[in-house]
């Protein structure tokens, strides 16, 4: 009975968070934190698209939870393009377009910068990737944005979305990763 009650509670909680994120419950995976979500997303996307190529696009101002796995992948033979923000701290979809290659396997751009508060154009980047017919997966670290900035997984266009509970006043040690169809 205790196991059944715990399973029911987990399914209920997953449904609540999935509804808030705008995805199906079976597309949401709980993790130990936002860092694990980011790490898992980067590694998963690199593995999933290993036949597409070994090029990654990210920004120079990502959280270390994204930058560190990218640096590790560089040591494993991946090429990583680090986009620099402009003087106001912004990254543009055009920068991604200029860096995009046929062998780009992953684009990882945070939704809101954790230091400057700049909102990055993830939806626009998703449209760009679709228009270009790119097979690159799109990841966004939405830890700073979740339930603070209006967005939905089912309309944003990102294939992987990392979230965390501690930015919302919940205890540390609770994260989530949305995995889209691709």
Protein Blocks (a to p, Z undefined) as FASTA:
>chain_A
ZZmmmmmmmmmmmmmmmmmnopafklpccdfbfklmmmmmmmmmmmmmmmnoccdcddfk
bcfklmmmmmmmmmnopacddddddfkopacfklmmmmpcfklmbdcddfbdcklopacd
fklmmmmmmmnopabdcdddfklmgokagcdfklnopabdcddfklnopaehiacddddf
ZZ
